Amino acid sequence: MIVVGLGNPGEKYKNTRHNVGFMFLDRLSSSWRSGPNYQYAYKKLAGTDLMLVKPMTYMNLCGEVFKFLPHDDIIVVYDDLDLPLGRLRIRKDGSAGGHNGIKSIISVIGQNFPRIRVGIGPKPKDVDAADYVLSDFTPEEFKVLDRVLQVAVDALECILTQGIDKAMSLYNSVDLTNEVER
């Protein structure tokens, strides 16, 4: 199975809300190799061999990675502005929901791929969405994000061992939003 985490390359974006997918993968590996337009690592989780992939194009072009990788057994992990920080949403497939990275992937492989969406919202009313997703998490938000990313790893393990339906029933209801101090 290939686990693709979405983000933007470079130190400038390392701690931004849009890089949740990269942060997720960094929990699973700290040793990255370079491929054509992506970084990758291998990990065994719950008895399953995983290839972890970080597209090294910017978010709006991340679908390009699937020109180099098979896409019949993947799961994509990414940020979701419509979910509050402290929530996950696992889906078997679906639309892009306004996420440009997912739009890019759908344009290459279609929308039938499983995903783990990690909440980064809500966006303040007076802030542009693009500015918000490219802003860093606050120290308080990082504390919640740390817990949410661990739950996301647990959810991935559940997907591998018990299937996506079971993972959706267990993890889509997890709510750590009350731990956010804004």
N, C-alpha and C positions, 0 to 999 in steps of 0.2 A: 504494500500500500504506500502511496505517496501522500504526504501531508504537506500542503502548501500554506505557508503563512504569508499574509500580505503586509507590505510596508513600503517605505521609501529608503533607498540606499543612502549611506553617508551619515557621518557623525551629527550633522545639523538636525537630522530627523529622528535620531536614536530614541529619545524619550517622549516623542509626540504621540498623541492619541491615535493617529493613523498607523502607527507602527505596532499595534497590539499583536498582530499576527507574527511579526518577527520576535517580539518579546516572548510569546508563547513558545516558539521553536527554541529560543535560547534557554528555556527551562529544560528542554529535552537534550540539548547538546551545546557544547561550547567549542567544538572542533569543526570548523567549516572549511570545505574545499571549494574551488572555483570550477564552474562549468560554463557553457556558453549562455550568457545572460542570466545566470543564477548561481547561488551558493547552495551547497548541499552537504548533508551529513547522514550517517546511518545510525539507526537506533533500534534496539529490540525492546518492545513494550508489550506486556501481556502475551508473550510468546509469538508476537507478530513482528516480522522484519519490516521496518519503516524506512523510507527515504524521506528525509526532511528537506524541503526546498524553500529558499527565499529568492523570489524573482529580483534581479538587480536592475530592472527597468524601473522607472517611476510608476507609481500606482496606476495611472491611467493607461499604461501599456503592459500591465502584468500578464495579460493573456498570452503575450508573445512567448512565454516560457513553454507553453504547450506545443510549440513547433518543435521542441527538442525533447519533450517528455511524453510518455504514454499518459492517457487520461481516463482509462477505463476503471481504475481503482484508486480514486483520490478522495481527499477531504480538504476543504479550504477553511482556514481560520482567519477571521478579519474583524475589524472594528465596525460597530453599528451605532450610528448617531441617534437612531430612533429608540434604542434601548438605554435605560439608565445605567450608569456605572454601578456595578454590583449584580448585574443580570447577564445570563447567557441565553441564547436561543439556538437550539439545534434543529436543523431542517434537512430533509432528504433532497430537496431541490427547490427551485423557485426563481423569482425574478431578481433583478439587481436591486430593487428598492431604492434607486437613486445613488447607489455606491459605484463610483467610476471604475474601481478595480474589478468588481464583479461584472460590470458591463463589458469590460475588456475580455474577461474570461468567457463570458457567454457568447461574445462575438466570434470566438475561436472554437469552442467545444459545445455550445448550447447550454441550457440551464439545468440539465439533469445531473447534478453532482451534489453530494452532501456537504454540509457546511456547519461550522460552529461560529456563531456571531457573538462577539463580546461587546457588551454595552459600554459606551463612552459618554452618553448624554446625561442630562439634557443640556443642550446648547443654550447659553444665555441669549435672550431675545435680541439684544443689541449687538451681537457678534455674528459676522458672516460665517457660514458653514465651513468654507475653505480655510479661513483663518483659525477657526476653532479646532478642526481636525489636525491642523499643523502646529498647534500649540502644545506645550509640555503639560504633563499632569502635575498637579500640585503635590507637595509631600504627603498631604492627607489622602489625596486621591490614589497615590502610589500604594499606600497601605491597603486600601480596598482592592486595587488592581492586583496586588500580590496574591491576595486570597482568591480572587476570581480566577486568575490564571491557574492556580493550583486546582481549583474545581474544574476548570476546562481540561486539564491533564487527566483528572479522574474521569471526566465525561468521555474523553477519547479512549481511555482504557475500557470503559463500559461499552462503547461502540464496538471495540475490537473483540470483546469477550461475550457480550450479550446481545449485540445488535443495536442498530440506530433507534428502533422503536422503544426499546427499554431505556436507552440513554435519554431520549426525548421525554419520556414519562418521569424519569428521576431528576433530570437536571434543568429542564425548562422552567421548573417551579422554584429553583434556588433563587433566593433574594437576599443579597448582602447590601442593598441600597441604604438601609438604616444605619450602616456603618460609615457612610460618607459624611464628612464634616466640610461644609462649603462656606 
